[in-house]
Amino acid sequence: MQAWGDDLRFAIRILGRQKLLTLVAACTLALGMGANTAIFSTVSGILWNALPYPEPERLAAVWGANTRMGFDQASVSLRDVEDWRKARGLQGISAWRYFQVALSGSNEARSVLAVESDPEFFEVLREKPALGRAYGDLERQPGEHHVAVITESLWRRDFGAVPFTAGHELRIDGANYTIIGIMPPGFSFLYSDAEIFIPLRLALEQRTQRRMRGLRAVARLAPGATIASAGAEVQAISKVLDDAEPPANRGWSARVLPLELYVIDRGARLSIQTMFWAVMGVLLIACTNIAGLLLARGTLRQRELAIRASMGAGQGRIIRLLLTESLVLSLIGGALGTAFAAWAIPFLRSIAPEKFPRLEFVRLDPAALGYTFLLCLACGIVSGLAPAWLLSRGELARTLHEGGRGGTFSRQRLLQGLVATEVALAMILLTVTGLLVRSLVGQLNADPGFDRTRLITAVVTLPRALYPDSAKQAAFHRAAVAALRRDSRIVNASVVQTLPLGGSNSWDIVSIEGRATNPDEPNMAGFLAILPGYFNTLGVPMLAGRDFDDNDTAESLRVAVINQTMARRFWPGDPSPIGRRFRMGGPKPDSPWITVVGISRDVRHQNTLQPPRPEMFIPITQNNSRTMVYLARTRSESAEAAPAVREAVWSVDRNQPVSDLQTMDELIDRRMAGPRVTVQILGFLAILALLLAGLGIYGVLSYLTSQRAREIGIRVAMGAAPGDVIRLVLNRGVLLAAIGLVLGIGGSAAIAPLIRSLLSGVEPHDVASFSLSAGSLLAVACFACAFPVLRALRTDAARVLREE
């Protein structure tokens, strides 16, 4: 212990003497370790935090799957859930769905997210109300009195947290609901904003028809069961049931996945994991930089080390001394890095997408501090071990005889290897970042198929009790849109079921008149209910036929406008499918024929870079339209005219909530927030890696140039021109960069396909991204070589020869 104490005191003393070197090395490590700690806190808080329910590892989500239709996580039917209850691998399963409700009570009417579920819901989660009780089977039957369970936050906000007694009511969707239970403080369902839980009530067709999909399922695994075993059992049940279905409805199976994936999907997980590995790469680059710095500094201390060896210090003793210095340096860097992480973590939370789950768990906690300490030890060993071993090898006696000058070939080879490694790692990080940047820029600049400028959007969900059928719903929307169009701030307005770029939320099988339906490859199309004026409001041209008008009612001929993709795919070779007919729901004789009256230009409802899918538009008078998105084109800046939507809706019903009022630009910015944050963080790390790689090249070339000062002096004395000296130094630097680039290109080619799911419109082996990354690194390498070149050109040949 005495020897360790001596080494520690000596390390602190010598690092204190070499203040500039210590500062540069500590700051380099601080950036790498601080960024690492911040991203570790993100990974730990978001990915490793368990769901806030008892035995969360046994909770699963059960999805519908249909490979021929391209669905791997689809909604399910109540019939599916009831049949899956037979699976012995599931201890329980519950059907549920989100929906917006119009809530009125002690405060003004507003839109609130609710969960509609069967009574098994709370049993599966193993959660129960802190006050009162949950609902049971009887209360889901039609005709029974409405009941609700609410969150403690809603109880406190709307009722002032008065003592709970039976009889308190909420007015939900125009009907009175008796509050029978209040959940414990802090309870949330999958980190959502849901505040109301009510019994699931479905129409007869929805309860009995397997094709009526619109629910989700949460399950609890039986003791001893696994996700894989339960999934296999549920799939076997689905196969038996699917075989009994009509051919057009077949092909459905099921997938059982950890419920955790519902909270943080695979795309978000891959983004966070990519950032973690990127920051690990930056830290490794920093460590190689420090290793080169310590090796170069150790070469200048060869005489000191040789004296220690001559006085009896063995190789192990010298290694321990040098490792202690490296560890002290790493601990200093770790302390500075912790301070950097304490600033970076709140910054990361501030730029994260709105309402991203578990952000409250991203903090500098004891686990993050312990991780930082382990990083300090690891970095100290990684940075110091190789230099310590090389500097302690059996050449110290010869070094003492030569006066401490010179560097061994093995040391130079290690330094060159470290530089090549830095360049390779930087190349991989730059390439991955470049691919994601091109993907993001492509999505932002791609044509969505409509004019997004001066466009307001808002969501209106009508109360079921006040607007129970499609006629009353359509009448409300038509009256509100008419009021909106009369507003002087508005150019045009309409409504649609799903926003552009929001994904078509309803899909169905299409049966073409006069053509047999292939059950193995059914025609699938999305469908959206709209009001007349939708295409004009968005600036989407009609390519043929007409838009809807007031004559398209529930009693008139069933009509549809189709997009050009549907026209080309379902009627190939037909110059004008106007007047053609089709059915929705497969070849069922009781389904009405729908006549094509118009063809519109494609509008992107998935994202801007995915190819358009077949879609049809139907009048809201011929479809249920309880929840609709309002669209309004404004004359001036859309944000200034935003209140016009709320005013128009309130002119029809003052108590009708309007939610998600925002401009189209704001909506798109929010939806692109996740990819944008990923690119910003990776961009910062890539620039940091680029600078560290340049610093590494500069440091190694400076050291090698100083070691070859005698050779350069002799060359200059013998008449070497400046160009010869430049080539001598530059060739070494460019060669090291080239070796690193070759290794980095190979590594990038292997790693890029792993992030394919994060890319849109860009291939993993995109030549432009690879070329730009390689060019950037090569430019930095040449710039880093400039300073050693200038140093070599200023070599005084006479002085060098006199010293010899």
Secondary structure, DSSP 4 states (H G I P E B T S, - for coil): -HHHHHHHHHHHHHHHHSHHHHHHHHHHHHHHHHHHHHHHHHIIIIISSPPSSSSGGGEEEEEEEEGGGTEEEE-B-HHHHHHHTT-TTEEEEEEEEEEEEEEESSS--EEEEEEEE-THHHHHHT---SEE----SGGGSTTSPPEEEE-HHHHHHHHTTPPP-TT-EEEETTEEEEEEEEPPTT--STT----EEEE----HHHHH-TT---BEEEEEEPTT--HHHHHHHHHHHHHHHHHTS-GGG---EEEEEETHHHHS-HHHHHHHHHHHHHHHHHHHHHHHHHHHHHHHHHHHTHHHHHHHHHTT--HHHHHHHHHHHHHHHHHHHHHHHHHHHHHHHHHHHHHSPTT-TTGGG-S--HHHHHHHHHHHHHHHHHHHHHHHHHHTSTTHHHHHHHTS----HHHHHHHHHHHHHHHHHHHHHHHHHHHHHHHHHHHHHS--SS--TTEEEEEEE--TTT--SHHHHHHHHHHHHHHHHHSTTEEEEEEESS-TTS----EEEEEETTS---TTS-EEEEEEEE-TTHHHHHTPPEEEE----TT--SSS--EEEEEHHHHHHHSTT-S--TT-EEEESSS-TTSPPEEEEEEE----SS-TTSPP--EEEEEGGGS--SEEEEEEEESS-TTTTTHHHHHHHHHH-TT---EEEEEHHHHHHHHTHHHHHHHHHHHHHHHHHHHHHHHHHHHHHHHHHHHTHHHHHHHHHTT--HHHHHHHHHHHHHHHHHHHHHHHHHHHHHHGGGGGGG-SS--TT-HHHHHHHHHHHHHHHHHHHHHHHHHHHT--HHHHHHH-
